[in-house]
Amino acid sequence: MDLTRRTTLLGGVGTLGAVSALTRPAQAGAALDAAQASTYTRLTGLTARQQAGQRVIWSYPGAVVPQSLLDAAARGEVGGVIFFGENIPDKATVAEACRRLAAAHASGPARGLPLVLTTDQEGGKVRRLPGAPEPSAKQVGASPDPASTAREAGDGAGRNLRSVGMNLNLAPVLDVFREAGNFDDQFGRSFSDDPRVVGTCGAAFAAAQRRVGVASTLKHFPGLGAAPAGANTDLAPVRLDVPLSELRRVDEAPFAEVVRAGAELVMGSWAVYPALDAERPAGLSARWLRGELRGRLRFRGVTITDALEAGSLAAYGDDGQRAVLAAEAGMDLLLASGRDVEQGRAVVDALSASRRRLGTEWYPSLLRVAAMRLRLPRG
């Protein structure tokens, strides 16, 4: 994402009454405990469209929440909302937006799951909200005590988000930058060129956010640290020819550390990494998402896309088609961040229409999203 834009029963009978025709999570090999079974029962009370909506993060233009987005939330078609600078002229305005969105969602059939309310609050130049954390990731990593400084930054970010009603931060960045002034380093977004420092800082930042009720998103898996200054997946395709051994030793190492510490979400990169998949960006690649992230790193949390409208995905159809490809590859949450309510609606349309195409992964993905959201504060 670039710097300029960047519990009651859940519902009625719906269209998924014929659950016997669908694959339950247990039939896909996931044994359900009591809490999972309860959540599954709630989810099956939603229509296919409402279920699809629980996996989509919407966005909107300007400072005022459009009525069309509030209506969609009340219908149970919105899983979350991302906020950008244009939505935040001041903290009071965005706090009111969060309150109205949460209230609309709470009036609808998906009210049992807290609405995801999120932004990018990395620190330094990448802050949508004024205030903490003031230092950039690079400044954190270069401090005399990086772990303590990262803990303070994460605490500040979390408290700042909670002060306006948000509950998920699209941070920290776990990219390990290679050269001074490259894509990550030019904005101070990487903690360090040392994967051990990045892992330590990322784990401390995420743990501090968790303690104040804010979930964290590790990005951009498997890492954009090798991207040169001119490489921006928001604008055009990016190909990173890094050997798999180096990717695992350097770029994936911080992800592995923070995953072991209990990360809630991981955002996939839109860059192509030929070392494992020469055809598709990592965020559209089952080799990266299912094979490497869930298989080798044993990540059990929620996967989330970067911006579906990114220029690097021009070859993969419209936003709805991209969302379906991402879901097929193993993405749980789809980020419709173009600041256009119609984009969110189109992604929900496409995902809902592809319900049977997505097959046995539909409910496991929904359960992962639901489990994460049930641990979030309600606005």
C-alpha positions, 0 to 999 in steps of 0.5 A, a space after each residue: 500500500 503506498 503512502 498517498 492513499 493508503 453476541 447474538 445469533 448472526 442471522 436468519 435462515 438465508 440461502 445456506 440452509 442446505 448445509 449438507 450440500 456444503 463441506 463443513 470445516 470438520 469434513 475438511 479435516 479441522 476438528 471443531 471445539 465448542 467455540 468453533 462449533 458455535 461460531 460455525 452455527 452462527 455463520 451458517 445462518 448468514 446468506 452466501 452474500 453476507 458470508 462473503 461480506 464478512 471477508 471484505 474490507 471496504 473503503 470510502 471517499 472523503 470525511 463523511 461515511 456514505 449512507 450506502 456504506 452504512 446500509 451495506 453494513 446494516 445488511 451484514 455485507 461489510 466485514 470491515 472498513 479501512 480509513 485513509 488520510 482523506 477520511 481523517 481530517 481530525 480524530 473527532 471526525 473519524 471517531 464519529 465515523 467508527 461509531 456510526 459504522 459500528 452501530 450500523 453493523 450492530 443493527 444487522 444480521 452479522 452483529 455477533 462479529 465485531 466490525 473490523 475498523 483499521 488503518 495504517 499506523 506504522 509510525 514516522 511518515 506512515 501514520 493516518 492518525 495524528 500522534 503515536 507512534 512518532 518514530 519511524 520503524 527505522 528509528 525504532 530499530 536503530 535505537 539503543 534498545 530496539 525491543 523496548 522502543 518497539 514496545 513503546 511504539 506498539 503501545 502508542 499505536 494501539 492506544 491511538 487506534 483505540 481512542 477513535 474506535 479502531 481495532 486493527 492496525 495494518 502494521 508492523 512492516 517486517 520487510 528486511 531492507 537491503 540497501 539504503 534508500 530502497 523501497 522500504 528504507 526511503 520512508 523508514 518503513 523497515 526496522 533494520 537490515 538485520 532480520 533478527 532486529 526486525 523480528 524482535 521489533 515486530 514481535 514487541 510491537 505486535 505484543 504491545 498492540 495486543 495488550 491494549 486490544 488492537 490486532 496486528 498485521 505483519 506485512 508484506 509476506 514474504 518480504 519487500 526488503 529487496 525491492 529497489 526504490 522505484 519498485 512499487 506494486 501499487 503502480 506496476 508489477 514488481 519481480 524480485 529475483 531473490 534465491 529461495 534460500 535467501 528469502 527463507 534465511 533473511 526475509 521470512 525469518 522475522 515472519 517466522 518469529 512473530 508467527 510463533 509469538 501469535 500473530 493475528 494477520 499476515 498481509 501478502 505481497 503483490 510482488 512476484 518471487 520466481 524462486 517459488 512461483 514465477 507466474 503469480 504474485 505471492 498474494 495470489 499464489 497458493 505456493 506462497 500462502 498455503 505452502 510456505 506461510 501455512 505449511 512451512 511457517 505454520 501460520 494459523 491466523 488470518 491472511 489479508 490481501 494488499 490493495 486489490 486495485 493495485 497496478 501490479 495486478 492489471 493482468 488479473 482482471 477487475 477487482 472482483 476477479 482478483 479477489 476470487 483468485 486471491 481467495 482461491 490461493 488462500 486469502 481470507 480477507 480481501 482489501 477493497 481500499 480504492 476509497 469507492 463503496 462500489 468497489 466493495 460491493 463488486 468484490 462481495 458480488 464476485 466472492 458470493 457468486 464464486 461460493 461453490 468454486 471456492 469449495 472446501 476452503 469457504 468455511 475454514 476461511 470464514 472461521 479464521 476471520 470470525 475467530 479473529 474478529 471475536 477477539 476484537 473490541 467492538 468499535 
